[in-house]
Structures are given as structure tokens and as C-alpha cells.
């Protein structure tokens, strides 16, 4: 057996590769490591030094950090912060930044310097609740930490990776992964990072460990908090040679649950229960793999993000569409929840019919082939619809450690979710912003129904207890919580405003609204620890495939207070208004188009003929359209639209009667005229918004079933920004009435 390479040797090798490009920055920061021997290099890292906190990116370094390496604490280790922080970017050459595997080695070295003995661990274990626990984790900037005092590692027992049709795209300067590399037809998978830790169960503490989104009851809830990282080799625990086996398992059983739901209604789908145990009813392979080198769960790219479901011998999988199994004005199968639990996909695609002639199967796209209105065709049913697969799933990441025999080992909950339309917008950021808005402004954004943009990290619900293998504890309601180490944070430092080009894979990124959900849905089941039953997270309650649900969520943007493309204005006015409009020139990103208006009516595409499943399968979908939209811009569009409604004096509950017809930046001529009236908001932060009034909600069908004509009038053009709205005087052209707002 070959001798293990020591962590110090591995760290030295990383430094030798990077030092020609980083030595100057480290010297400026106060850590002199240039032209030193390996022995001197390690000595310097452990010395107390004076840190130049004015160096770029060190504004977010812990105020309690005084060394290059602080044993057992990456957040207080200057070397780690410099290499891991996306705000430390001293040069532009991507080749000279650390990799995720480099950061893994640096972390392991930091933890190796505390190296407890097995006797110490066993002694500690006797008096406290300890276990081996797998966490999803990342080195978060100050704004994304639990305490918001300085950059730090944040941990959650739930991680969210994202599927795609291209390999992971690592952005070295951001120290993370991003779904968009500039190719309109590519969406890169986004891996999630996991690690095994010795962890202790502790009560919530807002001042130290958290959790993030601290809420009523968290003081008495128990949260697993990492104490010490486990890694392979003899440098982890004194006297032991650690050999971790970290495995990931994922399951997609949306199609199986759909067919079982139909069977429960007495509707045979033509497949036996035994056949439903096989792919594509249940998919557990080809979804993701765990890479031990860099600690990442990496979704496996697929050429088609959604595609027709087939058995191993190529036979199309489908089901007989029952009559009257759709929601109002919908060409999608819709299943009502059972006590708000989703036992099967809520929305199911049904626009592709399986036609069999002469023993050959053929897919027929009903919107193109049937002259009837597609809503009526699906509503009438009685045809075989093709199922479509996607590669989303949920599962677990589990760590085995033979050297710690007898220790309890707890898995992380791993979600493989759909691609993210707005990767730079976190649900928690929307919640924090929403919490600081005035009640009036909130009403003009989200309406009066009381739904807010709560993140998944604020949910207190178990993971999917129906998954087999290392099963989840149905009594553990803190799976999605985000915590940090139980240490008093350093003094509150500066929060840097610029956003790194990377995606967070922790639960603060996702929504906690499970209706049915975006990244996770929920079901209700029983086990030994929950004889009365409990709600729990699951994947199979989401749309089948996910694109069917995506379409509904995006078209009902005001109901779904999260970062989704607001498609509301592209369909005939109904129950929901626009709240974060996309620009006019982005209208065709999904194959759609703007409504057309003449002197009598406005013509909208019928919602039933908008089809994301077809668009994604046929590669007509541009996922990267909104990838670079910042949080600041997203909030700005939302506020500007809300202020337009306020300016017009519209009842917040009747905003749906005032559809947005156009949304764009003003032209040079328009902006010059606006400035002459004292407008002091910059041109790129000003929006030209055209709003109409819907006189009659009784939709009149045009000569084609694909089109609705709606009578609209009172078209108004306004200019809106974060703090003001302007509208030209009807009788004094070139003069504007301006109103200002504090939010």
C-alpha cells in the first residue's frame, strides 16, 4: 500500500502552484509567504499577525481572525478566506484561482490541527448528543450568513443541486458554479457540496449558531450543529485511519405516483404494479453521482431536460386521460391535494397523444393536429397521453465510517431541482427585503392574501420519510434549517454589495410555498415515530414533468411570490396581475410573443397553447435569458410596477384589471423629455410602463382557438423607478406629473 501524502504536503503543493499569482496579495494583506521553504510556510501560517483589513475582500473577514490558519476554524483562517471568498479577486486569469478540490484540502488541513483522539471523542459523546452528520455547506459572504457579521461556513442538512443539459460550469473568481456560460441553448448542472462532520444536537441560539430565519419556537427546537469535519486518512482523529464512504442515492418516481393515483380512482393505465417498479416509473440511476475529490453531488447532464418516457425496450409510457380531470381553463391534468398533501404530481402534461398503427407507436402533438380547442380536448379525455420524464429527484447523502463503529450516522437530504431562472436572486433576500417594506407597498406587490416570499430554510418539516435506505427521522423538523458553528461571531463587519456569479445550493435559495412547490413539494404519511402522521418534503408532488408546473407558477406570478419569470401579461387578463414584468424584447425567450392590439381589441395567445414541455423538448427554450439579472434589478422592476399601481390609485385587490402592455427602458428622446421635468433617476433605472384597463373579463374567442380577443381601453404610459412615477399631462405635452415614494 502506498504511503498517504500528508495534508501539509498537499497544502504546500497548492501554494507552490498559486503563489506566483497570489504572493503579492498575501503580503499586502499581512501574511508574508513569498519565497519561503515548506517549513517556514507552515510556521508563518500559525503565527499571530497584523492583518490589513482594507485589502480588497478582507472587509468581510472575521474580526476574530489573527492567523493564516486558525486550527479548526476556516472562517478565522486568513489563508482560507482569501482562497475561498468570491470578494477576493486580485487578478483576472481564471487559471490561477483555487479549485473546489483545493478548498477541500485546505479545510481538511485546518481541521487536522485540532485532531482529537478517539478517547476524547467517546468521552465527549457520553455527556452530549453526538453523531456523524452529513451537511450541505458553503463559505457564505457576510450577507448570506446566519449572523451577518462576517463571512463564514454555513450548513444545512438539505442541499439543492440543479439539473441541466451541460456539465458543471465552475466560475473560479466566484469560487462556485453557475448555470449559464453564455450559450443560449445550454443550462449547466449546478452541483451541491456536502461533507461529513461530528455534530452535536443543540437548541437554537439566535446570537451564535442560529438558525437563519430564526422564528418562534426555535429556542426549544434541536438543531444538529457541526463540531469537527471528518475526512480520510490518519490526520483526522488521533490513532485512527479514517476511511469514509460517502454515498448519494436519488429517486424520481413521479410517473409511478401518477399511475398509482389513477389506479386509486379505478382508472387502469395499462401497466401492472410490478412494471411500475421499473424505469421510467421509478428512476434511480443516471441522476447524479457523488465526487469524493471535491465533495460534490453532481447531477448528470442529459441532452433533453424533458423527453417522452420509454421502457427499457423503447415502448412509450402513457395513460388513458380521464374525463373532467383538469382545472378551469387548463389543458393540463390537475390532481387536488389530500389535506394539502401531494401524493402524486399536481400538474401532469397531457398534450402528446400516443397513436398506434400497425404495431408502431407515434407521438401526435394535439395542439397542432386537433382542430378543437385544446382545453376541451384534454377535458374530454379518452385518449392515451404520453408521459414525459425529467431528471429531478430527491434522495440522501450518507457517510459510513467503519473506524467510528457504533456511532449514529445521519444523512443529508439531497434535492435535484429544476434549473434556476434567476440564479442571483435568493428567496431569503426577497423575504428580508419584503420585511422592510411598508404595508401599503407590500399590498401593491403581493396583494392582500398574505402570501410572502418565505424561503425553504424557514420551513420546519422533515425530509422525505418514504425514501428507503438510511431513512429520515419523521420527528426531525429542522432538516432545511441553516446553521453555523456555535461560536460567538466576530464584530459586525462590512457587507459588500457586489454579487458573486455563483448559485447558492442551500435552502435559503428556494421557496417554502408547497402548492405544490418549486424545488420540493410535501406529502403526509405515517411511521413509528409519527403514528399520528406528519407532513414531509418530497419530489413526487411536483409537476410531471417539472416544466408543466413551471408554466403555471410563472403565469401566476403574483400568487407565487418568488423569483420566476413573470408571464402574467402575456396571457389574457384573469385573476392575477403582473408584479415583476420582463422586458418587451425578452418576450420570445420561451417561444412566446407579446399580445397584439388594434383599435378594437387586444389578441392574446390562449394559455392552453403555451407549452414549456414542448419548447424544452424541442430545444426552443432559452434558460440563460435572466441568468445575469441581479437581485437589485429584480427588486427595482418589482417596486417600479407596484408604484405604477399606486400612482394610478388602483385598489390593490383589482390590479388584475390593469394589465401591463409594455415594459422597457425609455428611449433617449423619452428620457430627455422626462429629465426636463426634474426627473432625477438614471436612465437604466427608469422603466417605461404602458398599462391598460380591462373593461370586460368575459373573454371572447377569436376566429382561431389559439387566440383570445379582449376589449381594453384607457392605455396610459408612465415612467417609473424605485422612488418615483411620472406621467405626461394630457393637455400639456412635454410636462410630467411626478409622485415620489419612500419604499
TORLUMKE-716019 format. One record per residue (C-alpha): x, y, z. Coordinates in steps of 0.001 Angstrom, whole numbers, padded with zeros to 6 digits, always signed. Each point is the difference from the previous one (the first is absolute). Example, Ala and Ser with C-alpha at 12.3 -4.5 7.8 and 13.67 -1.06 7.14 Angstrom:
// TORLUMKE-716019
+012300-004500+007800
+001370+003440-000660
END
This chain:
// TORLUMKE-716019
+000000+000000+000000
+001393+003412-000953
+000694+002494+002767
-002646+002692+000418
+001069+003491-001058
-000222+002255+003042
-002403+002918+000020
+002882+002408+000576
+001665-001309-003176
-003243+000361-001923
-000456+003538+001333
+003580+000872-000955
-000586-001304-003515
-003073+002259-000348
+002025+002975+001211
+002868-000702-002405
-002468+000017-002891
-001807+003163+001049
+002688+002054+001780
+001433+001658-003143
-003408+001578-000511
-001079+000525+003615
+003189+000771+001904
-000326+003751-000455
-003570+000069+001253
+000877-002060+003091
+002906+002334+000792
-002290+003026-000286
-002520-001743+002252
+002675-000506+002679
+000961-003633-000584
+003515-000272-001468
+000301-003330-001751
+002053+000790-003089
+003298-001843-000558
-000266-002105+003131
+000812-003644+000615
-002752-002464+000805
+000965+000004+003677
+000023+003793+000168
-003287+000107-001929
-001761-002075+002673
+001579+002007+002794
-001166+003275-001509
-003533-001299-000354
-000203-000692+003726
+001457+003307+001199
-002152+002820+001329
+000194+002865-002500
-001363+003486-000598
-002507-000227-002836
-000572+002839-002451
-003782-000135-000045
-000174+002730-002624
+001229-002416-002647
-002618-000830-002606
-002326-002691+001338
+001307+000011+003565
-002780+002336+001100
-002014-003195+000552
+002692-001960+001843
-000768-000874+003622
+001096+002629+002496
+001156-002867+002228
+002398-001306-002634
+003696+000633+000720
+001845-002790-001817
+000460-001531-003384
-001413-003208+001484
-002207-000159+003086
-000166-003677+001050
-003492-001400-000519
-001519+003249-001284
+000117+000813-003741
-001929+003260+000472
+002770+001369+002254
+002801-001238-002262
+001298+002738-002308
+001403-002490-002522
-003370-001683-000346
-001950+003244-000239
+002245+001391-002728
-000224-003163-002063
-003712-000664+000658
-001602+003455-000044
-001534+001131-003309
+000776+003584+001005
+003765-000608-000126
+000808+000326-003701
+003481+001525-000429
+000418-001081-003643
-002054-000933-003043
+001594-003268-001121
-002415-002799+000913
+002785-002579-000202
+001643+001354+003140
-002876-000340+002446
-000453-002946+002375
-002278-002870-000979
-002690-001531+002170
+002357-002938+000583
+002662+002469+001225
-002429+001459+002523
-000832-003506+001192
+003694-000624+000778
+000420+003360+001742
-003056-000687+002163
+001267-003441+000927
+003373+001407+000999
-001666+002627+002221
-002068-002648+001769
+002971-002363+000274
+001760+002440+002328
-002496-000724+002789
+000058-003784-000609
-001876-001430+003004
+000693-003512+001226
-002642-002702-000092
+000047+000001+003803
-000784+003714+000076
-002832-000440-002459
-001510-002932+001875
+000217+001933+003246
-001693+002985-001604
-002624-002265-001505
-001018-001431+003365
-001074+003338+001372
-001483+001496-003151
-002067-000978-003015
+002581-000583-002721
-000256-001707-003374
+001580-000129-003433
-002103+002396-002050
+000217+000884-003682
-000569+003672-000799
-000329+002002-003176
+002225+003014+000557
+001687+002998-001590
+002247+002893+000924
-002546+002802-000002
+000582+003712-000360
-001029+002128+002969
-003437+000770-001440
-000793-003718-000288
+001169-001163+003428
-002118-000732+003035
+001406+002857+002108
+000853+002472-002837
+003169+001080+001796
+002681-001446-002292
+000510-002696-002616
-000386-003503+001431
-000842-003591-000784
-003746-000631+000028
-001509-003462+000313
-003325-001631-000762
-001157-003601+000019
-001719+000768-003310
+001910+000777-003184
-001385+000980-003390
+001839-000933-003193
-001501+000878-003376
-000413-002041-003159
+001120+001078-003454
+001125-001059-003452
+003664+000984+000380
+002789-000840+002506
+000668+002171+003070
+001313+003470-000826
+002465+001094+002681
+000588+003740+000322
+003433+000256+001666
-000299+003624+001122
-003371-000760+001611
+001267-003274+001551
-003196-001673-001065
-002207-001262-002796
-002349+001805-002367
-002630-001382-002404
+000681+002403-002876
+003233+000323-001985
-001428+002127-002805
-001317-002748-002271
-003747+000538-000366
-000760-003698-000392
+002133-001221+002886
-000984-000138+003629
+002813-001369+002143
-000664-002333+002890
+000737+001579+003370
+001656-002342+002538
-000559+000222+003747
+002824-000466+002488
-000265-002431+002925
+002250-001067+002838
-000122-002345+003006
+000414+001556+003447
-000022-001016+003623
-003039+002009+001082
-001837+000754+003192
-003709+000533+000488
-000643+003406+001537
-002873+002353+000655
-000339+003012-002274
+001960+003083+001030
-000537+003162-002026
+003272+001570+001179
+002278-002876-001001
-000997-003085-001991
-003337+001346-001233
-001862-001310-001920
-000405+002446-002867
-003576+001310-000218
-000240-000375+003781
-003641-000357+000960
-002327-000698+002875
+000699-003408+001498
+003620-000271-001186
+001306+000530+003541
-001535-003324+000966
+000704-001828-003274
+003073-002171-000407
+002425+000583-002876
+002986-002077-001025
+003071+002247+000104
+003422-001012-001435
+002948-000198+002398
+002726-001640-002028
+000412-001119-003601
+000661-003632-000868
+002336-000853-002872
+002087-002932-001190
+003386-000874+001435
+001890-000109+003280
-000021+003757+000598
-003673+000284+000838
-000260-001817+003354
+003074-000952+001995
+000589-003736-000064
-002470-000749-002803
+000281-000428-003752
-003280+001482-001219
-001496-001488-003142
-003245+001793-000771
-002456-001432-002460
-002373+002776-001043
-002796-001160-002258
-002809+001846-001728
-003321-001522-001035
-002820+001768-001839
-003447-001032-001171
-002469+001410-002498
-003361-001791+000216
-002349+002641-001344
-001371-002219-002768
-000535-002918+002389
-001907+002177+002476
-002149+001380-002823
-000973-003482-001195
-000693-001143+003564
-002206+003058+000521
-002010-000886-003109
-000299-003631+001160
-001329+001231+003346
-002813+001701-001954
-000801-003260-001791
+001710+001071-003223
+002270-002646-001512
+003054+001421-001760
+000927-003281-001685
+003035-000639+002188
+000383-002477+002853
+001239+000901+003457
+003140-002069-000645
+000701+001907-003218
-000350+003204+001972
+003012-000991+002088
+002246+000400-003038
+001211+003019-001999
-001372+002377-001100
-002620-000349+002755
+002779-000048+002573
+003357+001470-000993
+002968-000423+002342
+002912-000169-002434
+001466+002612-002277
-001128+002838+002263
+003076+001098+001970
+003273-001226+001457
+002115+000953+003007
+003556+001115-000791
+002185-000631+003054
+002860+002114-001369
-001853+003274+000451
-002955-001149+002131
-002621+000783-002631
-003290-001610-000961
+000048+000529-003758
-003190-000431-002011
+000630-001904-003218
-000679+002159-003084
-002657-001208-002408
-000384+001149-003574
-003717+000529+000517
-001129+001425+003330
-003406-001508-000670
-000789-002760-002498
-002640-002671-000676
+000115-002826+002537
+000977-003397-001389
+000567-003440+001464
+003309-001842-000360
-001179-001507-003303
-001043+003392-001396
-003741-000194+000560
-001688+003337+000683
-001533+000335+003463
-003371+001666+000219
-003424-000054+001615
-003651+000306-000941
-001068+003582+000686
-003136+000019+002170
-002836+002388-000751
-000328+003203+002056
+003406-000328+001624
+001250+003522-000690
-000245+003285+001815
-001960+002912-001443
+001257+001193-003406
+002909-002396+000142
+001385-002509-002462
+001874-001770+002778
-001085-002854+002227
-000484+001329+003488
-000192-002006+003217
-001467+001553+003115
+002085-000286+003165
-000949-002325+002834
-000082+002251+003074
+002584+002238-001739
+002187-003085-000545
+001208-000862-003499
-000085-003786-000396
+000666+000283-003718
+000997+002768-002426
-002498+002849+000121
+000410+000925-003670
+000530-002636-002690
+000759+000682-003651
-002632-001487-002343
+000406+001728-003364
+001860-002812-001753
-002156-002936-001089
+001392-003489-000621
-001376-001289-003282
+000488-003651-000952
-000343-001211-003570
+001199-003326-001343
+001850-000720+003217
+001962+003258-000267
-000242+002746+002596
-000096+003635-000983
-000148+003210+002019
-002640+002477-001140
+000160+003575+001307
-003653+000857+000582
+000199+003825-000226
+001273-000377-003584
-002194-002888-001093
-003427+000407+001619
-002209+002815-001315
-001828+000295+003288
+000962+002221+002883
+002791-001781+001869
-001613+000652+003407
-003117-001832-001155
+001983-002846-001562
+001811-000729+003261
-003149+000549+002038
-001876-002573-002102
+002875-002484+000422
-000321-003578-001212
+003372-000174-001781
+003432-001325+000961
+002244+002850+001082
+003754-000451+000057
+001873+000399+003246
+003132+002127-000030
+003007-000576+002245
+002171+002617+001600
+003160-000521+002021
-000989+001739+003208
-000054-002143+003139
+000510-000098+003731
+002171-002309+002045
+002703-000225+002619
+003736+000406+000460
+001294-002398+002632
+003421-000448+001632
+001312-003321+001241
+003025-000056+002307
+001145-003481+001116
+002613+001532+002334
-002802+001574+002037
-001942-003192+000449
-003108+000463+002125
-000389+003675-000821
-003364+001083-001375
+000252+001345-003553
-002637+002416-001327
-000511+000767-003674
-000487+003309-001750
-003094+000525-002121
+001036+000543-003607
-002282+001707-002523
+000653-000076-003737
-002126+002915-001117
-000961+001626-003274
+002292+002681-001468
-000118+003399+001634
-001311+002905-002094
+001403+002697+002317
+003103-001577+001570
+001119+003311+001535
-003271+000501+001902
-000398-001886+003266
-003373-000534+001603
+001396+001107+003355
+001133+003297-001527
-003534+000598-001233
-001331-000792+003474
+002455+002397+001686
-000890+002725-002490
-003707-000649+000393
+000284+000276+003790
+001262+003575-000342
-002693+001213-002370
-002953+002047+001159
-003319-001836+000309
-001406+002062-002885
+002828-000893-002365
-000275-003684+000944
-003662+000031-000997
+000861+001447-003400
+002609-002742-000515
-001422-003201+001449
-003624+001026+000409
-002181-000355+003062
+000027-003793+000339
+002902-000020+002463
+002347-002216-002016
+003636+000999+000399
+003306-001125-001512
+001035-002397+002773
+003112-002115-000681
+000229-003763+000399
+002496+000592+002823
-002850+001391+002115
-002098-003154-000401
-000096-002383+002946
-000868-003295-001669
+001720-003439-000251
+001690-001338-003120
-001644-002667-002146
-000677-002820+002476
-001156-002242-002859
+003518-000336-001433
+001656-003327+000739
+003601-000560+001099
+001278+002155+002857
-003486+001203+000874
-000815+003464+001264
-001400+000720+003451
-003621+001079-000271
+000294+001875+003297
+002904+002138-001257
-001606+003217-001210
+003237+001981-000401
+001373-001668-003141
-000078+003135-002145
+001303+002397+002656
+003329+001761-000588
+002413+000256+002914
+003586+001005+000626
+002482-001205+002602
-000921+000731+003614
+002527+002795+000533
-000466+003640+000856
+000431+001765-003340
+002577+002706-000424
-000934+003687+000022
-002472+001060-002682
+001887+000815-003157
-000783+001456-003374
-002412-001660-002416
+001349+000356-003520
-002714+000849-002554
+001299-001733-003139
-001445-003443-000719
+002263-002935-000834
-000936-001922-003137
-000897-003230+001749
-003077-001872+001143
-000710-000774+003622
-000937-003651+000459
-001344+000463+003520
-003672+000192+000909
-000033+003819+000256
-000122+000046-003818
-003331-001799-000290
-003616+000691+000808
-001873-001494+002950
-003357+000189-001770
-001108-003606-000662
-002931+000511-002323
+001284-002257-001472
+003448+001566+000223
+002972+001068-002048
+002964-002071+001198
-001920-002239+002400
-003594-000948+000676
-001489-001692+003048
-001980-003100+000842
-001548-001394+003194
+000898-003470+001321
+000476-002091+003113
+002809-001962+001630
+000948-001325+003445
+001148+003399+001269
-003033+001797-001428
-003005-002296+000560
-002305+002985-000440
+001713+000840-003266
+002179+002886-001138
+000492+002185-003021
+003346-000519-001693
+001906+001235-003037
-000075-001940-003243
+000761+000289-003703
-002905-002002-001395
-002623+002655+000787
+001548+002379-002531
-001105+000275-003614
+000540-002929-002382
+002188+001041-001654
+001135+003055+001974
-000505+002304-003012
-003781-000399+000283
+000088+001453+003495
+002517+002669-001026
-002479+001334-002525
-002749+000436+002580
+002235+001588+002625
+001396+002521-002480
-003447+000922-001334
-001341+000541+003538
+002909+002145+001109
-001851+002055+002588
-001229-003149+001708
+003496-001437-000072
+002132+002545+001875
+003343-001287-001205
+002585+000499-002705
-001733-001377-003083
-000460+001630-003416
-003188+002067+000220
-002057-001190-002982
-003295+001397+001247
-000270+002795-002568
+000515-002358-002946
-003384-001642+000602
-003506+001407+000119
-000773+001906+003221
-001352-002259+002697
+000407-000381+003735
+003607+001173+000319
+001929+003197-000836
+003598+000462-001122
+002420+000778+002800
+003509-000365-001461
-000401+000436-003762
+002648-001160-002414
+001064+002362-002793
-001852+000073-003303
+003075-001205-001888
+000179-003080+002253
-003482-001126-000992
+001158-002779-002312
+002397-001634+002462
-002365-002976+000349
-001413-000004-003519
-002864+002326+000933
-000786+003510-001198
-001578+003264+001116
-003763+000477-000366
-001091+001959-003079
-002322+003015+000224
-002190+001804-002524
-002642+002688+000418
-002594-002457+001284
+001690-002800+001922
+003203-001517+001282
+000787-003514-001194
+001637-002423+002411
+001294-003494-000493
-002248-002465+001773
+001696-001339+003104
-000694-003568-001076
+002234+000456-003046
+003002+001143+002000
+002032-003136+000607
+003309-000111+001860
+000267-003770-000287
-000052+000217-003790
+002318+003029-000053
+002616-001630+002235
-000170-003362-001744
+000384+001661-003421
+002874+002162+001281
-001826+003311-000501
+000522+001178+003550
+002539+002628+001070
+000758-000641+003660
+002769+002589+000039
-002244+002986-000786
-000252+001143+003623
+003114-001630+001468
+001871+003284+000477
-002934+001945+001459
+001251+001209+003371
-001983+000117+003220
+000121+003798-000190
-001548+000055-003480
-002626-002587+000920
-001119+002081+002978
+000099+003172-002082
-002372-001403-002646
-002338-001199+002739
-000071+003313+001868
-000440+002049-003175
-003041-002060-000995
-001517+000269+003478
+000427+003779-000048
-001732+000203-003396
-003077-001650+001535
+000237+002376+002955
+000345+003035-002259
-003145-000962-001928
-001963-000353+003240
-000918-003624-000700
-001497-002132+002751
+002742-002610+000746
-002572-002776-000305
-000936+001180-003524
+003466+000286-001541
-000881-002901-002308
-002376+002346-001845
+002968+002119-001115
+002247-002196-002153
+003528+001139-000817
+000202+000331-003783
+003612+001114-000341
+003019+000084+002275
+003364+001306-001157
+002703+002597+000570
-000801+003485-001342
+001508+001187-003273
+002519+002853-000016
-002690+002402-001213
-002496-001142+002632
+002536+000265+002774
+001153+003468-001075
-003597+001221+000164
-000411-001607+003397
+003169+001607+001386
-001223+003427-001040
-002778-000417+002561
+002462-000594+002815
+000241-003793-000154
+003160-000947+001929
+000099-003805-000370
+002558-001390-002466
-001145-001308-003379
+000973-003628+000677
-002041+000086+003222
-003064+001499-001645
-002684-002091-001687
-002564+000986-002593
-003216-001806+000990
-003149-000113-002090
-003161-001033+001841
-003510-000627-001297
-003376-000507+001638
-001907-003241-000537
-003631+001000-000539
-001485-003466-000449
+001378-003201+001569
-002367-002060-002152
+002595-001367-002413
-001250-000065-003606
+001561-002681-002162
+001559+001226-003215
-000320-001901-003276
+002747-002419+001115
-000057-002027+003260
+003644+000977+000632
-000929+003675+000436
-002183+001984+002384
-001142+003538-000729
-000572+002320+002935
-001375+003560-000156
+002441+002317+001773
+000023+003780+000305
+001491+002936+001906
+003570-000751-001043
+002391+002032+002144
+003761+000435-000293
+001949+000574+003206
+003654+000148+000994
+000921-001662+003249
+003031-000578+002186
+000764-001052+003544
-001275+003209+001611
-002125+001822-002573
-002590-000257-002773
-000642+002557-002740
-002788+000374-002564
-000311+002620-002717
-002772+002572+000413
-002809-000720-002456
-000400+003669-000931
+003600+001176+000390
+002261-002192-002172
+003581-000165+001224
-000986+000723+003603
-000197-002797+002569
-001808-000525+003253
+002425-001667+002412
-000740-001836+003249
+002669-001275+002388
-000028-003047+002289
+002147-000901+002979
+000181-003779-000589
END
